[in-house]
């Protein structure tokens, strides 16, 4: 090979959480696009991994064109949401030159992530079996919609998986139509599973020197994430249905109308229920045979809902949230997204972070506003080194480096 993958200065451009990242020195060749794969690699990049995002010529990642909304230069906010801390290289995998560059990139990487339709990477000569022979320490993460077997030809779109995977059957009003989640939840969960699998495989390689194939698929991730609902079927043969915002096994555990907007009550035990009853002015409810235990409350949930609805209608959601939380009852209003970020800020939790112009300019980029990484590490916190890249922004740097083309890649 005539092209060598060039890694960046590991700490160049760090703008937050100065110092080493937990995954410093880890190099990831990211052939994934859209959401599940990019979300997984962004999480790893935030923790210090160097992620090179491989994109097709001309259009790049599909989500670059998914707008509105867009930022000030017309880049899709969807793309921006899962692609920070990455460098973009354009490779034409339909050409031998592009494939040679891809092989060089992989040769210098610890991890490869891809979510092409099963069989595509094999046809390109970049499948796990072929690469394993050349690079036995490579962690190869393959993300699909429905696995690499009988479901390989089924397109892996989140809405489709929510439908056929049962999530929509338990989401929505009991008397209405099945409803999808408000975000591509299955893709996000699959991305989390992919990053967990990669970290487990890296731990195994650390002990043995051996890489391995990590496979995750949207359907399997959803069935796992259905937790209690899936267990109800697997263990007891119960096929759950839609219950609106109510819970099949806990009451009261749903939203209730108030004088202004809905309030969520998440009463998980008898002590909390007694505090709820006292706070809303119905102390006798805790000793009522219909509501004494959770099982009693579940059996008489409609009667309980009617009583609570009448009481909660006397004031607004913010009032009830304040007095109920003070009494030890989990409660809160149904917030809009701007209110949710404001609530996180009020609690001192990370919400929105800015990658300042100074860091962006160092890479020829632009300042970017991002949603904070959700994991807090005391010694190696998440870092925000690079804004989401322009298409092909780092191609010359990655393929040639500042001193021109490098020597042959090592196996």
C-alpha positions as CSV (number, residue, x, y, z in Angstrom):
1,X,0.0,0.0,0.0
2,X,1.2,3.5,-0.7
3,X,-0.9,5.4,1.8
4,X,-0.5,5.5,5.5
5,X,-3.2,6.6,7.9
6,X,-2.1,9.8,9.8
7,X,-3.2,10.3,13.4
8,X,-3.7,13.8,14.8
9,X,-1.9,15.4,17.7
10,X,-4.0,13.5,20.4
11,X,-4.7,16.6,22.5
12,X,-4.8,19.3,19.8
13,X,-7.9,21.5,20.1
14,X,-9.2,20.1,23.5
15,X,-11.5,22.7,24.8
16,X,-13.0,21.1,27.9
17,X,-11.8,18.6,30.5
18,X,-8.2,19.3,29.7
19,X,-5.9,16.2,30.0
20,X,-6.1,12.7,28.8
21,X,-9.2,11.0,27.7
22,X,-10.1,7.5,28.9
23,X,-9.7,6.2,25.3
24,X,-6.7,8.2,24.2
25,X,-4.7,6.4,21.7
26,X,-7.6,4.4,20.3
27,X,-8.1,4.7,16.6
28,X,-11.5,4.0,15.0
29,X,-12.2,3.8,11.3
30,X,-15.9,4.7,11.1
31,X,-17.6,3.5,7.9
32,X,-21.1,4.0,9.5
33,X,-23.7,6.6,8.7
34,X,-27.1,8.0,9.8
35,X,-27.5,7.3,13.5
36,X,-26.7,4.0,15.4
37,X,-23.1,3.8,14.3
38,X,-22.3,7.5,14.4
39,X,-23.8,7.8,17.9
40,X,-21.7,4.9,19.1
41,X,-18.5,6.4,17.6
42,X,-19.3,9.9,18.9
43,X,-19.6,8.6,22.4
44,X,-16.2,6.9,22.1
45,X,-14.7,10.0,20.5
46,X,-15.9,12.2,23.4
47,X,-13.9,9.9,25.7
48,X,-10.7,10.4,23.7
49,X,-10.8,8.0,20.7
50,X,-9.6,9.4,17.4
51,X,-12.5,8.7,15.0
52,X,-12.1,9.0,11.2
53,X,-15.4,9.2,9.5
54,X,-15.3,7.7,6.0
55,X,-17.8,9.4,3.6
56,X,-18.8,8.9,0.0
57,X,-17.8,11.6,-2.5
58,X,-20.3,14.4,-3.2
59,X,-23.0,13.7,-0.6
60,X,-21.3,12.1,2.4
61,X,-23.5,10.9,5.3
62,X,-27.1,10.7,4.3
63,X,-28.1,12.9,7.3
64,X,-26.2,15.9,6.0
65,X,-29.2,16.4,3.7
66,X,-31.9,15.8,6.4
67,X,-33.2,19.3,7.0
68,X,-34.9,21.5,8.2
69,X,-33.7,22.4,10.7
70,X,-30.2,23.4,9.9
71,X,-27.5,25.6,11.4
72,X,-26.3,28.9,10.1
73,X,-24.3,27.4,7.2
74,X,-27.1,25.0,6.1
75,X,-25.8,21.8,7.8
76,X,-28.5,19.5,9.1
77,X,-28.9,19.6,12.9
78,X,-29.5,15.8,12.6
79,X,-26.0,15.3,11.3
80,X,-24.6,17.7,13.8
81,X,-26.1,15.8,16.7
82,X,-23.9,12.7,16.4
83,X,-20.7,13.7,14.6
84,X,-18.6,15.9,16.8
85,X,-15.0,15.0,17.6
86,X,-14.6,13.3,14.3
87,X,-12.4,13.9,11.2
88,X,-14.0,13.4,7.8
89,X,-12.3,11.7,4.9
90,X,-13.8,11.2,1.5
91,X,-13.1,7.8,0.0
92,X,-14.6,6.4,-3.2
93,X,-15.0,2.8,-2.4
94,X,-16.1,2.0,-6.0
95,X,-12.5,2.5,-7.1
96,X,-9.3,0.6,-6.4
97,X,-7.6,3.7,-5.3
98,X,-10.3,4.4,-2.7
99,X,-10.2,0.8,-1.5
100,X,-6.4,1.0,-1.1
101,X,-6.9,4.1,1.0
102,X,-9.5,2.4,3.0
103,X,-7.2,-0.6,3.7
104,X,-4.5,1.8,4.8
105,X,-6.9,3.5,7.2
106,X,-8.0,0.2,8.6
107,X,-4.4,-1.0,9.0
108,X,-3.7,1.9,11.3
109,X,-6.9,1.4,13.3
110,X,-7.9,-0.5,16.4
111,X,-11.6,-0.6,15.6
112,X,-13.7,-0.6,12.5
113,X,-17.4,0.3,12.6
114,X,-19.8,-0.2,9.7
115,X,-23.5,-0.4,9.1
116,X,-23.8,-1.2,5.4
117,X,-26.3,-3.7,4.3
118,X,-24.9,-7.2,5.2
119,X,-22.6,-8.5,2.5
120,X,-21.5,-5.0,1.2
121,X,-18.2,-4.9,3.0
122,X,-17.4,-8.5,1.9
123,X,-18.0,-7.5,-1.7
124,X,-15.6,-4.6,-1.3
125,X,-13.0,-7.0,0.1
126,X,-13.3,-5.3,3.5
127,X,-15.2,-8.0,5.3
128,X,-14.3,-9.3,8.8
129,X,-12.9,-12.6,7.6
130,X,-10.5,-11.0,5.1
131,X,-9.4,-8.2,7.4
132,X,-8.9,-10.6,10.4
133,X,-6.4,-12.5,8.4
134,X,-4.3,-9.3,7.9
135,X,-5.1,-7.7,11.2
136,X,-5.8,-10.3,13.9
137,X,-6.1,-7.6,16.6
138,X,-8.8,-5.6,14.8
139,X,-12.1,-5.1,16.5
140,X,-14.7,-5.2,13.7
141,X,-18.2,-3.9,14.7
142,X,-21.0,-4.6,12.3
143,X,-24.4,-3.0,12.8
144,X,-27.4,-4.2,10.9
145,X,-31.2,-3.9,11.0
146,X,-32.1,-7.5,11.3
147,X,-28.9,-9.5,11.4
148,X,-26.7,-11.1,8.8
149,X,-28.9,-14.2,8.3
150,X,-32.5,-14.4,7.0
151,X,-33.1,-10.8,7.7
152,X,-30.1,-9.4,5.9
153,X,-32.0,-7.9,3.0
154,X,-34.5,-6.0,5.2
155,X,-33.7,-2.3,5.4
156,X,-32.8,-1.2,8.9
157,X,-34.9,1.9,9.5
158,X,-35.9,2.8,13.1
159,X,-39.6,3.3,12.3
160,X,-39.7,-0.1,10.7
161,X,-38.0,-1.8,13.6
162,X,-40.3,0.0,16.1
163,X,-43.3,-1.4,14.2
164,X,-42.2,-5.0,13.6
165,X,-40.3,-5.2,16.9
166,X,-43.4,-4.6,19.1
167,X,-42.6,-1.2,20.5
168,X,-45.4,0.5,18.7
169,X,-47.8,-2.1,19.9
170,X,-47.3,-1.0,23.5
171,X,-47.0,2.8,22.8
172,X,-50.1,5.0,22.5
173,X,-53.6,5.3,23.8
174,X,-55.4,2.0,24.4
175,X,-58.2,3.0,22.0
176,X,-56.0,4.8,19.4
177,X,-53.4,3.8,16.8
178,X,-50.0,2.4,17.6
179,X,-47.5,5.3,18.0
180,X,-43.8,5.5,17.4
181,X,-41.4,7.0,20.0
182,X,-40.7,10.7,19.4
183,X,-37.0,10.0,18.6
184,X,-35.2,7.2,16.8
185,X,-34.9,5.4,20.0
186,X,-34.0,2.0,18.6
187,X,-31.0,3.4,16.7
188,X,-29.8,5.2,19.9
189,X,-30.1,2.0,22.0
190,X,-28.3,0.0,19.3
191,X,-25.5,2.6,19.3
192,X,-25.2,2.1,23.0
193,X,-25.0,-1.7,22.6
194,X,-22.4,-1.3,19.9
195,X,-20.2,0.9,22.0
196,X,-20.5,-1.5,24.9
197,X,-19.6,-4.4,22.6
198,X,-16.6,-2.6,21.3
199,X,-15.3,-1.8,24.8
200,X,-15.8,-5.5,25.9
201,X,-13.9,-6.6,22.8
202,X,-11.1,-4.2,23.5
203,X,-10.8,-5.5,27.1
204,X,-10.5,-9.0,25.7
205,X,-7.8,-7.9,23.2
206,X,-5.9,-6.3,26.0
207,X,-5.8,-9.6,27.8
208,X,-5.2,-11.9,24.8
209,X,-4.1,-9.8,21.8
210,X,-7.0,-11.1,19.8
211,X,-9.6,-9.0,18.0
212,X,-13.1,-10.2,17.2
213,X,-16.3,-9.5,15.4
214,X,-18.9,-7.5,17.3
215,X,-22.4,-7.8,15.8
216,X,-25.5,-5.8,16.9
217,X,-28.8,-5.4,15.2
218,X,-31.7,-3.1,15.7
219,X,-34.3,-5.8,16.2
220,X,-32.2,-7.6,18.8
221,X,-31.4,-4.4,20.6
222,X,-35.1,-3.4,20.7
223,X,-36.2,-6.8,22.1
224,X,-33.6,-6.5,24.8
225,X,-34.6,-2.9,25.6
226,X,-38.3,-3.9,26.0
227,X,-37.2,-5.4,29.4
228,X,-40.3,-5.9,31.6
229,X,-42.7,-6.0,28.6
230,X,-40.5,-8.6,26.8
231,X,-40.1,-10.6,30.0
232,X,-43.8,-10.7,30.5
233,X,-44.1,-12.6,27.3
234,X,-41.0,-14.7,27.6
235,X,-41.8,-15.9,31.2
236,X,-45.6,-15.7,31.5
237,X,-46.8,-15.7,27.9
238,X,-48.5,-12.2,28.4
239,X,-48.7,-10.2,25.3
240,X,-48.9,-6.6,26.5
241,X,-50.9,-3.9,24.8
242,X,-51.2,-0.1,24.7
243,X,-52.0,1.7,28.0
244,X,-51.4,5.3,27.2
245,X,-49.1,6.6,29.9
246,X,-50.1,4.1,32.5
247,X,-47.8,1.2,33.7
248,X,-48.9,-2.4,33.5
249,X,-47.5,-3.3,37.0
250,X,-47.5,0.0,39.0
251,X,-50.2,2.5,40.0
252,X,-50.3,5.4,40.1
253,X,-47.6,5.6,37.5
254,X,-48.8,7.8,34.7
255,X,-49.7,11.4,33.8
256,X,-52.6,13.3,35.2
257,X,-54.3,16.5,34.1
258,X,-53.9,19.6,36.4
259,X,-55.2,23.1,36.2
260,X,-52.7,24.0,33.4
261,X,-50.7,21.1,32.0
262,X,-50.1,17.4,32.6
263,X,-48.2,16.1,35.7
264,X,-46.3,12.8,35.8
265,X,-46.6,10.8,39.0
266,X,-44.2,7.8,39.5
267,X,-45.3,6.3,42.8
268,X,-43.3,3.2,43.2
269,X,-44.1,2.0,46.8
270,X,-46.6,2.2,49.6
271,X,-44.7,4.9,51.5
272,X,-44.7,7.2,48.5
273,X,-48.4,6.5,48.0
274,X,-49.2,7.5,51.6
275,X,-47.3,10.7,51.1
276,X,-49.2,11.4,47.9
277,X,-52.6,10.8,49.5
278,X,-51.7,13.1,52.4
279,X,-50.4,15.9,50.1
280,X,-53.5,15.9,47.8
281,X,-55.8,16.0,50.8
282,X,-57.0,12.4,50.8
283,X,-55.1,10.8,53.7
284,X,-57.6,8.0,53.9
285,X,-56.6,6.5,50.6
286,X,-53.6,4.8,52.0
287,X,-55.8,2.7,54.3
288,X,-58.5,2.1,51.8
289,X,-58.7,-1.6,51.0
290,X,-58.8,-0.8,47.3
291,X,-55.5,1.0,47.4
292,X,-53.6,-0.4,50.4
293,X,-50.9,-2.2,48.3
294,X,-49.6,-1.7,44.8
295,X,-51.4,-4.8,43.6
296,X,-54.6,-3.3,45.1
297,X,-54.0,0.0,43.3
298,X,-53.3,-1.7,40.0
299,X,-56.6,-3.7,40.3
300,X,-58.5,-0.5,41.0
301,X,-56.5,1.9,38.9
302,X,-59.5,3.6,37.2
303,X,-61.1,4.5,40.6
304,X,-57.8,5.8,41.9
305,X,-57.3,7.8,38.7
306,X,-60.7,9.5,39.1
307,X,-60.0,10.5,42.7
308,X,-56.5,11.9,41.9
309,X,-57.7,13.7,38.8
310,X,-60.3,15.6,40.8
311,X,-57.8,16.6,43.4
312,X,-54.9,17.5,41.1
313,X,-57.2,19.7,39.0
314,X,-57.3,22.3,41.8
315,X,-53.8,23.6,41.0
316,X,-51.1,23.7,38.3
317,X,-48.5,21.2,37.6
318,X,-45.6,23.3,38.9
319,X,-47.3,23.7,42.3
320,X,-48.0,20.0,42.6
321,X,-44.4,19.1,41.5
322,X,-43.0,21.4,44.2
323,X,-45.2,20.1,47.1
324,X,-45.1,16.5,46.1
325,X,-41.3,16.4,45.7
326,X,-41.0,18.0,49.1
327,X,-43.1,15.2,50.5
328,X,-40.9,12.6,48.8
329,X,-43.3,11.7,45.9
330,X,-41.7,11.5,42.5
331,X,-43.6,14.0,40.4
332,X,-42.9,16.5,37.6
333,X,-44.6,18.5,34.8
334,X,-44.5,17.3,31.2
335,X,-41.8,19.7,29.9
336,X,-41.2,20.8,26.4
337,X,-37.5,20.3,25.3
338,X,-36.5,23.9,26.0
339,X,-38.0,23.5,29.5
340,X,-36.1,20.2,29.9
341,X,-32.8,21.9,29.2
342,X,-33.7,24.7,31.5
343,X,-34.5,22.2,34.2
344,X,-31.2,20.4,33.7
345,X,-29.4,23.7,34.0
346,X,-31.2,24.6,37.2
347,X,-30.1,21.3,38.7
348,X,-26.5,21.9,37.7
349,X,-26.5,19.0,35.2
350,X,-24.7,19.2,31.8
351,X,-27.1,20.1,29.1
352,X,-25.7,22.2,26.2
353,X,-22.0,22.8,25.6
354,X,-20.3,25.1,23.0
355,X,-17.2,24.2,21.1
356,X,-15.7,27.7,20.8
357,X,-14.5,29.3,17.6
358,X,-10.9,29.0,18.7
359,X,-11.0,25.2,18.7
360,X,-13.0,25.2,15.5
361,X,-10.7,27.6,13.7
362,X,-7.8,25.4,14.5
363,X,-9.3,22.7,12.2
364,X,-10.8,25.0,9.6
365,X,-14.2,24.5,11.1
366,X,-16.8,26.6,12.8
367,X,-18.1,27.0,16.4
368,X,-20.8,24.5,17.3
369,X,-23.4,24.1,20.0
370,X,-23.8,20.5,21.2
371,X,-25.7,18.4,23.6
372,X,-23.4,17.4,26.4
373,X,-22.0,13.9,26.8
374,X,-24.1,12.1,29.4
375,X,-21.3,10.3,31.3
376,X,-19.3,12.1,34.0
377,X,-15.8,10.6,34.7
378,X,-13.9,12.2,37.6
379,X,-10.4,11.6,36.2
380,X,-10.9,11.5,32.4
381,X,-14.0,13.6,31.6
382,X,-15.5,13.8,28.2
383,X,-13.9,16.4,25.9
384,X,-15.2,18.5,23.0
385,X,-12.2,18.9,20.7
386,X,-13.7,19.2,17.3
387,X,-17.0,20.4,15.9
388,X,-18.8,18.1,13.4
389,X,-16.7,18.2,10.3
390,X,-17.4,19.5,6.9
391,X,-17.5,16.8,4.2
392,X,-14.0,15.7,3.5
393,X,-12.5,18.4,5.7
394,X,-9.6,16.3,6.9
395,X,-9.0,14.2,3.7
396,X,-5.6,15.7,2.9
397,X,-4.5,15.5,6.6
398,X,-5.5,11.9,7.0
399,X,-4.2,10.5,3.7
400,X,-1.0,12.6,3.4
401,X,-0.3,14.4,6.6
402,X,1.6,17.7,6.8
403,X,4.8,16.1,5.3
404,X,3.1,14.5,2.3
405,X,2.4,10.8,1.6
406,X,3.7,8.4,4.2
407,X,5.3,5.0,3.7
408,X,3.5,1.7,3.4
409,X,1.0,0.8,6.1
410,X,1.9,-2.0,8.5
411,X,-0.2,-5.1,8.7
